[in-house]
Amino acid sequence: MEASKKTPVALAEELGERLRQARLNSDLTQVEVAERAGVSRKIVLNAEKGKAQLESFVAIMLALNLSEQLDLFLPRPQVSPVQLIKLQGKKRQRASGQRKGSDEEISQW
């Protein structure tokens, strides 16, 4: 089934299953992955069920040497030339200094 036709819960469960399979393919226990990731075994268990916080999920992927998969999972968006021009805005022509009003005292140095 196409990912766009699945519910968020179903997608999360599928990602969890893929994470579990990657762990098993690496011949690692949940405890070993937890130690490498700096999380508890329960967090690894929950991640494999599709119930993990993003930071924990990423830590587990790093522990399984799947960091390259993160770029495939959510590639860095490209900025179009039009967007780049809009982001640049107006270029400054001069520095803005404090404007002194006529009733302000000017220091005599």
N, C-alpha and C positions, 0 to 999 in steps of 0.2 A: 504494500500500500504506500502511496505517495505521502511524503512527510506533511505536505500542506493539508492533507485530508485527515490527519490524526489530531487528537486532542493534545494539549500540553502535557497532561498526565501520561498519556500513552507514549509520547516522544521522550519524556523524562525516563520512563521505565525502560524504553529501548536503549537509551544512552547508558543507563545503569547496567543493563545486560551486556552491552558492548564493553563496558569497563570491566565487568566481571570476567568476560572471555579473554580480554587482554591480560588480566592478572593471571588467569589459568594458563594462558599461552606462555607467559613468562615463568611459569612454575613457581609462583610465589603464594604464600598464604596471606590471609587478610592481615594477620599480625605483622608480617614482614613489610607489607605495603604501608601499613599504618606507621610503623617505625620510620620508614624512609620518608614518608610524607609529613611526619611530625603531627599526626592526628591519632585519635583513638581507633581501636578496631571497630567500635560501634559506628563511627563516622564512615569507615570504609564499607561496612555492611549496609548502612543507609544509602550510601552513594550507589551501591550495586542494585538497590531497590528503586533508584531514581529519585531519592529524597535526600539531596545534599545541597548545602549552600555552595555558591559559585566558587568561593575561595578554597573550600575543601575539595571540590571537584577538580579544580586546577592543580592543587597540591598532589592529589592522587595521580593525575595524568603525568605530572612531572616525575613522580616516584616510579612510574611505569615506563619512563623514557618515551612518552608520547607527546612531547612538547611541539613537535613538527605538526602533529595532527590538529593542534589548536589553530594554526594558520589556515588549515583546510576547513575547520569547523566554522570559523568566523573570520574570513579574510579581511585584511585592512582595506577599507573602502578607498577608491581612487577619487581624488578631487579633480573635478572638471576644470578646464581653464576659465570658464565663465564664473564658477564658484570662487576660484582663486582670486579673480579680479574683484569680486564683490567683497571677499574677506579682507582684501588689502585696504579698501576704503580710500579716503583721500590721504595723500601723502602730505606730511607736514612741511610747510614752506619755511617756517621760522619758529623759534622757541617762544613760548608764552611766558611772559614775566608778569609780575604783579603790576597792575596799573594803579598809579597813584592818582587819587582824586585831588581836586583843587584845595580841599579843606584839610588834607593830610599834610603833616609836617615832614619836610624832606631833611634827612640828616646831613650835617655838614662835616664831611670827613676831610 
